[in-house]
């Protein structure tokens, strides 16, 4: 709605009329939704943060209105629900913490899942495609290897291997992703991950701060091709779930409201300082890298905190928040109130939005910048790249610009991804001192498998 709230409608089975059933306040919109119904349609399952901080799983009786809390955590939102394929009733709930944490509502199923998880080495995904529920499709998702798929026979307890999603990855020594936690300058607890180069001392490493896009998503533990690419090239890869990231409850998410280029960016700087204090990284050799919001963060790092970084890589990141909000695609317009609440309202906060735009501080940029953009991007229009590139050129600031004529918001074509990664690899090595993989090297796929 116009004030940023949301309304859930229920359809009456006898009349097919849609009736408003649940109104969700703006502060709960991102952490409240319908998870599903029971098979008989008498109850609905809600993932809801209404009245609490983090989204919990609730069973709501449609006839009487009674509600039962099935699973909750004070800090972390419900991240997934495993339901009985026959009744559709939840049996296990997953909370996405530093690693997945399973809470079992059905002890018998829970014991079976825990035994299965103990046999595998990564995060476990379970698909129950048939109602007799005697065989499951199971995925084993490590952070340092391919995802392996199995058929699990619940009667014989056998795990029969099916395939790996990227078999080539099993030929390489990859690096495990490791969680870390620190306190931001205002005391807020921030979670992140670091991936170190294999078989090197974890000391004074050149580093890339890889900022996730969204920003209303989060990094999770698991195989990340960019983290593996960077670690293989000799960098410590830092990934931070800065405030505004999802999964950590509505207080944490809403703490990012209108904090683009401010507290959200300060969390990134604080993460780098924390890693430097541990002795892991060379504070004088840190680059900032990202796509979409991560691209904005890279430009913000160059413009707002140029002394914190040696170089910046921006992929499809907005440079001017005013032009970003003025050019949203048609399919974003129903959520424009959400955007105004989270980023800023150009009708009432124009000066603030301009001040938070990297383009407004282009005179302060003193580090090299690599800008990459898809010409057909519907979300972050090509003008976002062109205006910052024109300003960098006008000011004589060291920069590179890669325009992909046949791409949109990100790179879909393998040849374009290879072109970008090759350019980024050379750019980072030039300014941070990491390794460049020769184009004809047989080991090249390690960094480019996605």
N, C-alpha and C positions, 0 to 999 in steps of 0.2 A: 504494500500500500504506500501512499505518498509519505507517510511518517516513518517508513522503514519497518513497520510491523508486518506480520504475515497472518493469513487466515487459512485454516485447513477445512475443507468441505467434506461432508459425507453424503453419499448418494443413497436415497431411499430406494430399497429394492422393489417396492410395490408401485411407486410412482416415477422412478428414475429422476426425481428432483434432487438437486444438490442443495444441501442445507449447511450453513456455517456451523461448524462444530467446535473448533478450537482457535482462539486468537492468540498469536505469539508476539510478545513484546519485542521491540527492536533488539534489546540486549540479549534475547534468547534465540533469535532467528537462526544464527549460525550453529547452534547446539541443540536444536529441537526439530524432530521430524518423525514421521510415521515409519516404524521398522517393519510392520507387517500385521497380518490378521491370523487368528486361529482358522483351521480348516473349516469349522462350522460357522464362522463369521460372527460369533457372539462376543468376541473380545478383540481388541486392537492392542498392539505393542508399540509403545512410544519410546523413543530415545529423547529424553527431555531434561533440560536444565532449569525449568521453571521452579522457582523457590529455592534452588540450590546453586552451587557454583558449577559443578561438572555434570555433563549429560549422563543420566542414569537410565536403566531399562525399567520401564513400568508396564504392567498389564492393566488395561482399562476395560471394565465390563460395560459393554454398550447399553445393556438393558437397565442395570441399576446404577451405573456411574461409579461403582467402587473401583479404587485403584490399589494395586499392590506393587511395591518396589521389589524388583527381582535382583538387581545388581547395581552397585554404585561404588564410587571412589571419590573422595573429597577433592582430588586434584586433577584426575585424568578422566576424559570422556570415554564412554563406551565406544570402542572402535570396530567391533564386529560381533555378530550373533550367529551361533550354530544351532539350527533348529531341526527338530524331528521331521523327516520328509513326509510322514503320514499325517501327523496332527498339526505340524508347523509350530509347535510350542518350543520356545527356546530351551536348550539343554546346557549350553555353555556360552560364556560371554568373554570377549577378548578386550583387554585394555592395552592400548599402545603406549607403553612407558618407554624407557630406554630400549628395552626389548619387550616382546609381547608377554603379557601376563594373562593366563586363563583362569577364569572363575567358573566353576562347574555348578550348575543348578541341579543336574542329575548325577548323583555320585557314581552310578554304575558306568554311564558313558564317560564321566570324568576320569575314572581309573583307567579306562581303555585308551583314552586320548593321551593321558600322561605317560602310559607305557609306550605308546607309539612315538611320542615326542622324544622319549629317552633313547630310542633306537636311531634317531636322525640327528643331524648336527646343526641344522638351521632352523628358521621359523617354519612352522608346519601349517599348510593349508589343507583343508578337508572339504571335499565335494561329495554330497550324498545324492546321486542323481536318480535313484530308484526307490520306490516306497518300501520294498521289503528290507532295505537298509543292511544287507549282508555284505556288500562290497562298497568300498569307498575309493575315490580317486584322491590320492595324497600327493602333495608337493612338498619337497624339502628345499628350503630357500636359504642358503648360507650367504654371508656377505663376501666370501672370497672364492666363489666358484659358481658354476652353472646351477640353475634350478633343475632338480631331478624329479621326475614324475613316476608314481607307482600306482598299482592297483593293490589295495589292502583287502585281504579276505578275513572277515571277522570270525569265521568259524575255524579256519586253520591257522590264523594269525600270520599268514605269509604275506610278505611284501614283494610283489613282482614288479621289477623295473620295467618302465615303458620307454622313456627317452629323456634326454637332457635338452633344455631349451636352446642352449648354445654349446654344443659338444666341444668346440674348439677351446673353450675356456678351461677345460679340464687338462689341457696340455701345459698350462702356465702356472707359475707360482704367483698367486694373487695375494693381496694384503687384506687382513681382517679389518673391518670397521669397528672402532672402539668408542663407547659412549664416554662423555665427560659432562660434568655439571659445575656451574660456577654462579656466584652472586654478581648481578649487575650493579652498577654504581648506586642505584637507588634501593638495593637490597632484594630485588626480584630474582628468583631462582630461574636460571636459563639452562636448558639442556642442549647438547650438541654431540657431534661425532667427529673423530679424527681418524684419518687413514694414513699410516706411515709407510714410506718406501720399505719393501722387504729387505731384511738382512743388512740394515745400516744402523749406525748409532742414532738413537733418538735425541739428537742434540744439535742445536743451531742449524736446523734444516731450512732451506728455502721453502716458502709456503704460499699456497693459494687458498684464499678464503672464497669458497664456492657457495654463493648465496642462492637459496631456493626461490623460485618464482611464486606466483600467486597474488599477493602474499598469504592468502587464506588457505594454506595447505601446510604440510610439515615434512621434514626429512625423517626417514625411518631407517632402522637398521636393516641392512640387506645389500644385495649386489647393486652397486652403483657404477655404471661404466665410466663416468667422468672421474670419480674418485680413484678407480683403478688405473685409468690413463695417467692421471696426475702423479699418483704414487709411483708408477712404473717409470715416469720421467724424472723422479728424484725429489718430488715435492711432498711435504706434509699437506694433506687436503683437510681443511677445516670446514665443517658444515654446522650451521647454527640455527636452532629453532628460536629465533628472536621473538619478542612479544608481538602478538597479532597472529602468530602461527596457530594452527588448529590442533586440537587433541588435548590441550592442557586446561580445559575449563574456560568458562566465559570471562572470568576476571582477567585471566592471562590474555585471552583473545581480544577483549575490549580494551586492554591496556595499550593496544596498538592503534586505537582510533585517533586519526589525525596526527599520527606520529611518524609519517613518512619523512625521512631525512632528519629526524630528531631522535626520540627514544629508541625507535626501531633500529636506527643506524648506530646509536650509542651501544646497543647490545652487541653489534658486530665488532665494534672497536674493543669493547670489554672482553669479548671472547679471544681476540688476538692477544690482548695484554695478558690474559690468564695463561694462554699457551706459552707465551714468552716467559712468564714467571716460572713455569714448570721446566724451562730450559729446552723445550722441544724444538723451538723455532728460532731462526735468525730474525730478530725484530726489524732489521734493516733490509730484509729481502722478502717482503710480503706483497703479493698482488691480490687484487680483488676481481672476482669473475662471477658472471651470472647472466641468466636470461629472463626476460619479461620483468617482473619486479626485481629479480636479481640483477638484470641489466641496469635498471634504475639505480639500485644500490651501488653498482660499480661506478656509474657516473657521479652519484652522490659522494662516493669515496674520493673520486678525483677532484670534485668541486668543493666539497665541504670540509674534508679532512685530508688534503693532499700530502701532508707530512706523515700520514699513517701508512701509506702504500707507495710501492715503487712503480706500479703500473696498474692499469685497469682494462678489463675486457667486458664489453657490453654487447649482449645479443638481444635484439628487439626490445630494448628498454626505453621507456618514455623519458624524454629530457625536459619536458614542459608539462606540468600537471594541468595547466589551464587548457592547453590544446588537446591533451589526452581526454579530459572530461567533455570537451566540446565536440569530440569526434567519435564517441562511443558507437559501436555497431548497433544495428536495430535490435538484435537479440539481447543486448545488454540493457536496453532502455527500460524494461519492466523492473530492473533492479537498480535504477539510477539513485533512488533514495538510499539504498544500502551503500552505494559508492560514495554518495555525499557524506553519509554518516561516518564512513571509514576513512575516507581520504580528505574530504573537505567540500564545501559548497561554493562553487564559483560565483554565485549571486551574492553571498554574504561574507565570504572569506577569500576574496580574490587576492588580496595582498599576501595572505598567509600562503596560499597555493603557489604564487609566484616565488616567494621567498624559499619554498621547499623544492623548487625546480632547479636541477643542476644547471640549466641554461642561464639562470639568473646570476650564477657565480662563476661563469666561464673564465672571467679574468683571474680567478684564484687557482685555476688548474695549472699545475707545474709538472705533472707526470705524464708519460706517454699513455695514449688511449687507443684501443682497438674497438671499432664500432662495426657490428654486423647487423644486417637488416634484410628482411624479406620485402620485396617491393609490393607484394599483394597482401600484406598483413592487414586483416580487418580490425584487429584490436588495438595494436600500437602502430599507427599509420606511418608510412615511410617518411612523412614530414618530421616525425620525432627524431629520426636519425639525421635527416638532411639539415635540420636547423642547428643541431649541435656540431655536426661536421663542418658546416659553413662557418660557425663561430670559431671553432678550433683552427680552421684554415686562416681565417681573418686575423686571429691573434698570433699566428705562427707557432702554435703548440704542436708538438710531435704527436702524430696520429696516423692511423690506417683506417680505411673504410672498405668494407666488403658489402656490396649490394648484390643480392641474389634475385635476379629478375623473375624467377619461376617459383618463388617460395612465399609463404605466408608468415604466420606467427610461429617461428621455429623452422627447422630444416627437415623436410621429409625425404628428400632424395639422397641416396648414399653418396653420390659424387659430390653433392654440395656439402654434406657433413664432412667428408674427407678434406675438401678444400678448406673449410673453416677450421677443422682441428689442426691441419698442417700449418695454417697461418697463425693460429693461436699458440701452437707449440713453439714455433720459431720466435714469436713475439715474447712469450713468457721466458724462454731460454735467454733471449737477448738481454732482458732486464732483470731476471732473477737468478740466472745461472744454472737452470736445470738442463736436462738432456733433451736432445732432438733425435727422433728416430729417423734414420735414412728412409727415403721413399721406397727403396727397393729391398728393404730389410724384411726377411721372412717373419720376424716377430711383430711386424706392424699391427696385425689384427688385434693384439692385446688391448691397445688403447682405443680402438675404433669400433669394437663390437658393441652394439646397442640392442 
